[in-house]
Structure formats: C-alpha cells, structure tokens
Amino acid sequence: MALDLVQSEPSAAETLARLAERSADYHRMATALDWLAQRWMDRPSLDEAADAVGLSPFHFQRIFTRWAGVSPKTFVAAIAHAEARRSLEAGASVLDAAYDAGLSGPSRLHDLFIAQEAATPGDVRRRGAGMTLRWGWAPTPFGRGLFVLAERGLAGLAFSDGDDDFSFADMHRRWPGADWVRDDLAARDMALKAFCAGEGPLPVVLIGSPYQVQVWKALLRIPAGGTATYGQVAAWAGKPKAFQATGGAIGANPISLLIPCHRAIAKDGRLTGYHWGLARKAAILGLEAVARREVA
C-alpha cells in the first residue's frame, strides 16, 4: 500500500503549543527588544545585541530567530527608521477595501470587520453597564495576551509582562460597569483566529467616544510595516490641530496590535508613547516590516 505523504493540518492544540513557544521566546527576548528599540536606527551588530543581554551570539541568534522567523540582523534592518520612512514616503499609506492589520506567515492577522463603530454617549457614561464581557488569557507572539470579548467580537487586547493583575485592572477600568466573566477557552480560540491560519475576517467591537473611534479608524490607514506621525493621525481623524485629544485617543486604544497604535511615532522618528512598552512596539513593528519586505 502506498504511503500517504500528504501532511495534515496541525490541530488546534498543536497550533496553540507553537503559539505558546513563541510567547515564551518573546519574554526571553524582551530585554534585547527593549535594547533594540532604543538603537534601531544605528543597526547594531549581532555581537553587540547579544552582549547587551548577556548571551553568546549563537544562543541569542537561535532564540531570536525561532521567535521572529528571521535573524536579528534582518530584523534590525527591517525596522530601521530610514526604511520605515521610505515606505511611508513611497505612498503606501492608504488601505483598500480590507484593513491590512499586520503579520504574515504563521502569525498573520486577518482583515478586520468593524462590528460596532462607537458607543452611544449613554454607553460611555455608563462605563459598560448592561454589557457582558468575557475575558481570559492566551499566548501571543508578543507575550501573554489578555483578550476581552463582547457579544459581537473582540473588544480588548492587552499584554502582560509578568503582572497579570495590573494588566487586568488596566483593562477593567475602561468598562468597570460591565459584567466580567472569566473564559480562557474563548480567549484561546480568539488567539488562534487572530494569530494563526483561519477563515473569514476577525470581528472587533470599538467601544469608545465618537472621536476616539475616528482616531482608531485613522490608525487603520497606516499599512503594516509603515508608520505615521501623531500629527498625520490627527489630520486623518478630522482635527489636524487636536494633538492632545488625538494622543489621548491613541493611548486609550483598547485593542492593542489590531488597532495599530504602535505604528504612530514622534515627528522626529523616535518610538514613543506605547502603552505596553517600547520593547513590544519594536517587536511588532519589526515583524510587520519583515513581512512587508518578504511580500515586496
């Protein structure tokens, strides 16, 4: 009897295990990513990056490549500010019908379907009262992720660097009046849909004031691998001089990564102001830039 050489698709459990491995690798590399976030414009060498985190170049490259899918050298080249600016200046800043939300390969994010554009003024005042929000933890390529699900889709995505209580409190304070129900299975299912192969768009629910939602939708105009200044985002949101209000809305973004506030940078090109840390901002921008290079 002939052998069946067709490889079967990995099971959900196998895929989740791979996602968990990448999550663990991210935490091992967090110090290195923080170091790179401060120096990405200088294109540091492999030896310099490895020495900064107390690892041998061989060990550093092995773990980093397992997480990123590319060598540290390729990663650093991809996130160099000059290249990010060139991508932006090339005109690739307006998305077509589908929202390009990010990563390719095993951690590709699906196009987004906006299930709800804004909360009513009454919803905002009630701070989530009358809503049921399911929440739970699941691995992501950028560490441990806190997923918050409303009835119609993903309402929140946060990260933890070891203090789960802090991350949960940060998310809970946005909608303290809601009924919060722990559901780790639902969180793991959403993680698989967001970061692994699947079908159909990923629904997200935007719960915020009308102007916050305008800013969050403006962020979706920045393509994966590209960046935009806070001033550009303010102009796209319809208030080019509202720098403070726009910065506040970007900082209040509840759906990290999917609503790409990490792509907003200072006018001089510095990585600033990411709620979940510069290391994670550099990591996300780096993988997006690598994915964009591979497609080009």
N, C-alpha and C positions, 0 to 999 in steps of 0.2 A: 504494500500500500504506500502510495506516495506521501511524503511528509508535507504537511501544510505549513508553508513558510511565511504565510501572511501574519504579520504581527497584529495582535488585538489591541484595541484602545485601552489605555490604563484605566483601572477602576477609580471611582471617586476617592476611595481610601488611599490608593497609591498616589493619586494626584495631590491629595491633601498632605501626604507624608513628604512629598517633594517640596510642597509649599512651606511646610514646617522647617525643612532643612534650609531653605533659602532665608527664612525668617531668622533662624539661629545664626546663619552666616552673616546676616546683616548686623546683628548685635556684636558679633566678633569683630566686624569691620567698622563699627560706629566711630571709634576713635580715629581711625585712618580717614574715614569720610569727613569727619569734622576738620581734620588737618588739611585735607584736600580742598574743603570748602573755603578755607582761608587763603589758599595758594593756587587755585586752579588756573589763574591767568599766567602763572610762572612756569607751568608744565614741569613739575618736579619729576625727578627720575625714580625708577623703581627702588633703587638703593636708598634714596632719601626718604621715600614714603615708608618703606619697611623699617628703617632705622627710627623713624618718628614714633612708631608704635611698638618698638622692641621685638620685632620678629626678623627672622632671616628672610632675605629676598625670595628664596624658594618657597618657604612656608606662606609668606604674605601673598605671593602671586597665586599659589594653589587655592587658598581660601577665597581670595578676591575673585578669581576667575570663575570659581564654582558658583559664586553668588551672582556676579554681573554677566557671565557668559562671554566676557572679553577680558583681555589683560588690563592691568592697571594703566599701562601706557596708552592703550587705545581709549580707555575710559577718560583719562585726563585730557587727551587730545580732543575728544568729543565735546567735553564741557567747557573747553577754553572759551573765555568770553568773546574773543575776536570771532570765533566761529559762530557763536550764538548770535552775535550782532549781524554777521554776514547773512545768516539765514533770515533774520528779520528784515534786513535791508533788501533782500532779494525779492520781497513782496509776498512771501508765503505767510500771510498773517490773517487771511480771511478764510473761514471754512465754508465748504459747500453744504449740501443738504444734511449730511451726517456730521455730528460733532466728533472730531478726532481727539479722543481722550487719552491717547498715550502709547502704551508699550506694545512691542511686537513679540513674536515668539511665544514661549511658554507663559509669559506674564502679560499677554496682550489684554488691554482693556477694551470692552465693547463700546460701540457708539452708544450715546445716552439718549434715552427717551424721557423728556421732562414731563413728569406726571402731574405736577401742580406748580403753577408759576409763582404764586405768592400766597401767603396767609392773609386773611382779611384783617383790618385794624382790630376787630374784636378778638381774633385768634391771637394776635400779637399781645394784646393787653392781658389775655387770659393765660399767657405763657404755657400753652399746651393743654390747658384744662379741657377735658372731654375727649382727649386723644389717648389711644393706647399705643405705646411704643415698645416693641420687643428689642432686646439688646443682648449682645453676647460677644465673646472673644474668639478670634480665629487668627491663624498665621497669615502674614502677607510678606511679599519680598522686602518690605521695609520695616520689619519687626512685627510685634504683636499688635493686631488691629482690633479696635472696638467698633462694632457695627451696630447701628441703630436703624430699625425698620419700622416705617409707618405702614398703614394699610395698603398703600398704592406703590410702595417702593422704598429704596434706601434713603433715609433722612439724615444719617450722620455716619461719618467715618473718622475715627481718631486713632492715635497711636500711643503706645506705652513704651517707656524706656526703663521699665522695672517698677514703676509706681502705678499699679492699675487703679488704685483708689483715686489718685489725683486725676488721671485721665477720665475716669467715670464721672467724677464730680464736675470736671470742666465741661463735659457734655451735658450732664443733668441740669446744670444751672441755666442752660438755654431754654429748656422747657420743663421747669420744676412742677408745673401743674398737671403734667401728663401722668398716666398710669404706666409705670415702667415694669415690664415683665421680662425676667431672665430667660433667654432662649439661645443657648450656644449652638444648637443644631442649625437653627435658622441662620446664625452668623456664619457658620462654616459653609453652608450652602451658598450664601451670598458671596463669600470669599472665592469660592470656586467659580462662580459666574463672573466675578469681576476680574480675576487674575489668571484664569485658565480657559482653555478652549470651551466653547459652548455655543448655544444658538440664541439668536434674537438680541434685541437691544436691552441694555440694562436700565431699568426704570429708576429714576431718582426723584425724590419729592423735595422741593425747595420750600422750606418753612422760614419765612423772614418778611421784613417790611418790603414794600414795593421797590424802594431804591436799592436795598440790599440785593434783591433778586436781579435788578438791572445790572448791578456790578458783577454778580456771579455769572450772568449770561454773557457779559462783556468778556470775562476771563476765558470763556469758551472759544472766543475768536482767536486766541493765541494757539498756534499749532504745536503739536508735540515736537520737542527739540528746539522750539523758538522761545523768545522772551519778549516782554513788553514792559515799558516803564509804567509807574503808577499814574503818571500824567496821561499816557495813552489810554489806559483803562478808564480813567475819569471821563475823557472825551468820548469814548465809545459808549459809556453809560449815560451820556447826555448832559453831563455837568463838568465841563473841562476845567473849571476853577475850584471845584469842590474837592480839593486834595485831602482834607482831613476826613470828610464824610466817606470818601472813597477808600481811604486807608482803613478806616474803621470797619467798613463793609467787607473788605478783603480779609481783615483779621478775624471777622466774625463768621467766615465761611465754615459751615458745619460739616461739609462733605469734602474732607481733605483728599487731594490727589485727583479725584474725579472732576471736581470743580477746581481747575488748576491754578490756585492762588500761588503755587510755588513758581509759576512762570513770570510773576511780577517781580521786577528788580528795580533797584535805585537808578536814577538818571545816569550816574557815573559807572554803572555796570556791576556794582557790588551786590552780593547776595545778602539781603537784609530782611528782617521782619517776618520770618516764617514761624508760625505758632508752634510747630513741632520740631524746631531746631535746624540749624544750618547744615548739620551733617545729613539729615534726611532730605533737605532741599537739594543739596548737591547730589545725593544718591538718585533722587527721582529725575532731576534734570539730566544727569549723566546717562541713565539708561534710556531716556527718551531721545537724547542726542545720538546715542549709539544706534538705536532703532531707526532713526531718520537717515543716518548715513548708510545703513545697510539697504534701505529701500531705494535710496537715490541712485 
